[in-house]
Amino acid sequence: MKSWRFWLGIAVSAIFLYIALRGQKLDQVLIALKDAQYWWLIPGIGVYFLAVVARTWRWHYMLRPMKSIPVPRLFPMVVIGYMGNNIYPARAGEVLRSYVLRRSDGIPMSASLPTVLIERIFDGLVMLFFVFITLPFFPISDSLRFFVIIFTGLFVGALAFFLYLAASPAAASIAFNWTLRRFVPGRFHASALEMFDRFITGLHSLRSGRDISILFGTSVVIWLLETVKYWFVMHAFPFSVSFFVLMLMNGVVNLFTTIPAAPGYVGTFDAPGIEILKGAGVDPEMATAYTLVLHAALWLPVTLLGIFYMWRTHLSWQEVREELEAEEATEDALAPS
């Protein structure tokens, strides 16, 4: 990882943690943590893994044009990917997941990575959907509204771009060839064109209105299940808010986790979550305790399971990095001048 990215993430997390904890009575936060009924996390974690199964089916559906891979075989790869996102910077788990898929089933990373990008776009759109349908019941602060507007532009723009590529591959290919001829050395053209063709193949699920509807509907189910986990964890603490508030919290915090931060979305998850709950009338210290426990319950189980699956495949991130860097160097050396 580039060191500047790591330290930038640390700085962003530190800023958000300061925003989250400023003015808090930390002794009251500790009391709330001590008094929580943690057995409520058990059904919450169970529901979360149902959402992971749904995520796995969604990826299976997008990969079908390349290869039909059973959901049980894909599930460990998805978990490894989420583990990678939780402990490595820059969402490296997305690359890790595609690498494991290539290693096990021979699907090129340049073809599978677009499906992961599509997942992220649909996740972002569902988060915005959650925010917009809950705003009439619970308005948010001007600062959060500003970020929501930015995220709306980014995700809608990304979806429009990928829909264009999927619907007009010939026109996209002409534009890509024009760019190559003017800005990229000739020895890289062949490999770049091959990667572009694989990338377009990975966008196959955006060529059908039926497929788009299925992907969006599945994404809604995934995030509703995750909101149910928020609801279960809430019962571990002596406060109650409506399911709409939890949907809004889920939408906002997961939009904020797209901001580059320290591994595990430290700060970027917590600050907006606490802000939403405080706006709903929850005591600040109680809101902080709940958000910290929720964050840990989302992070720890899938991370531990991902480490187990990665150990079982005899992989390490260092090995993955070295192999990918070696492949890149080999391609550069073999590329025609």
C-alpha positions, 0 to 999 in steps of 0.5 A, spaced: 500 500 500 502 507 498 504 510 505 500 516 503 494 513 502 494 509 509 496 516 513 491 519 509 486 514 512 488 515 519 488 522 518 480 522 516 479 517 521 482 521 527 477 527 524 471 523 524 473 520 531 474 527 534 467 529 531 464 523 534 467 523 541 467 531 542 463 533 548 462 526 550 462 523 557 466 517 556 465 514 563 457 514 561 459 511 555 463 505 559 457 504 563 452 504 557 457 499 554 458 495 561 450 494 562 448 492 555 445 485 554 450 482 549 446 476 547 441 480 543 448 480 538 446 473 537 440 474 532 443 480 529 449 476 527 445 471 524 441 476 520 447 479 518 450 472 515 443 471 511 445 478 508 452 475 506 448 469 503 444 474 499 450 478 497 453 471 495 447 470 490 447 477 487 455 476 485 453 469 483 447 472 478 452 477 475 458 472 474 453 467 470 455 470 463 462 468 465 461 461 469 455 459 473 459 458 480 455 455 486 453 459 491 456 455 497 463 455 493 462 463 492 460 464 499 468 463 502 470 468 497 465 473 499 467 473 506 474 473 504 473 480 500 469 483 506 475 481 511 480 484 506 475 491 506 475 490 514 483 490 515 486 492 509 486 500 506 483 502 500 478 496 500 483 491 498 478 486 499 475 487 492 481 485 489 482 480 494 476 477 492 477 477 485 484 474 485 481 468 489 475 467 484 481 467 478 485 462 482 479 457 484 475 458 477 479 461 472 475 468 471 480 473 469 480 479 474 479 484 469 472 481 468 470 480 475 472 486 478 466 490 474 461 486 477 464 488 484 464 495 482 456 494 480 455 491 487 458 497 490 454 502 485 447 498 487 449 498 494 450 506 494 443 507 490 439 503 495 443 507 501 440 513 497 433 510 497 433 508 504 435 516 506 430 519 501 424 514 503 426 516 511 427 523 510 419 525 510 419 522 517 426 524 520 430 530 517 437 530 517 442 536 519 444 541 513 451 538 514 449 530 512 444 533 507 450 536 503 454 529 503 448 526 501 447 530 495 454 529 493 453 521 494 447 522 490 451 525 484 457 520 484 453 514 484 448 516 479 453 518 475 457 512 476 451 508 474 449 512 468 456 511 465 456 503 466 449 503 463 452 507 457 458 502 457 454 496 457 448 498 452 453 501 447 459 497 447 461 498 440 461 506 441 465 505 448 470 501 444 471 506 439 472 511 444 477 507 448 481 506 442 481 513 440 484 514 447 489 509 447 492 511 440 493 518 443 495 517 450 498 510 451 504 507 448 503 502 443 506 497 446 500 497 451 495 497 446 494 489 445 493 488 453 489 494 454 484 492 449 484 485 452 482 488 459 477 492 456 473 487 452 473 483 459 471 489 463 465 490 458 463 482 459 463 483 466 458 489 465 453 484 462 448 484 467 447 491 466 444 490 459 437 487 461 432 491 465 430 485 468 437 483 470 437 491 473 431 490 477 433 483 480 440 486 482 436 492 485 431 488 489 436 483 491 440 489 494 434 492 497 433 485 501 440 485 503 440 492 506 433 491 509 436 484 513 442 489 515 437 494 518 434 488 522 441 487 525 441 494 527 434 493 530 436 487 534 443 490 537 438 496 539 435 491 544 441 490 547 440 498 550 435 501 554 432 506 548 428 505 542 427 508 535 423 507 529 425 502 524 425 508 519 430 511 523 435 505 523 434 505 515 436 512 515 442 511 520 444 504 515 443 509 509 447 514 511 453 511 515 454 506 509 455 512 504 460 515 509 464 509 509 465 510 502 470 516 504 477 513 504 479 512 512 483 507 516 481 500 515 475 498 518 471 504 517 473 507 523 470 514 525 466 514 518 461 509 520 461 512 527 460 519 527 454 520 522 451 514 526 451 517 533 449 524 529 443 520 527 441 517 533 442 524 537 437 527 532 432 522 534 433 524 541 437 518 544 442 520 549 449 522 546 453 517 551 447 511 549 448 513 542 455 512 542 455 506 546 450 503 541 454 505 535 461 502 537 457 495 539 454 495 532 460 497 529 464 491 532 458 486 531 458 488 524 466 488 523 468 482 528 464 476 526 465 476 518 473 478 519 474 472 523 470 468 518 474 471 513 481 470 516 479 462 517 477 461 510 483 465 507 488 460 512 484 454 509 486 457 502 493 457 504 493 465 502 496 471 505 495 478 502 503 479 501 503 473 497 497 476 493 501 482 492 507 479 490 504 475 485 500 481 482 506 485 481 510 479 478 504 478 473 504 486 471 512 486 471 511 480 466 506 483 462 510 490 461 516 486 459 512 482 454 508 487 451 510 489 444 514 495 443 
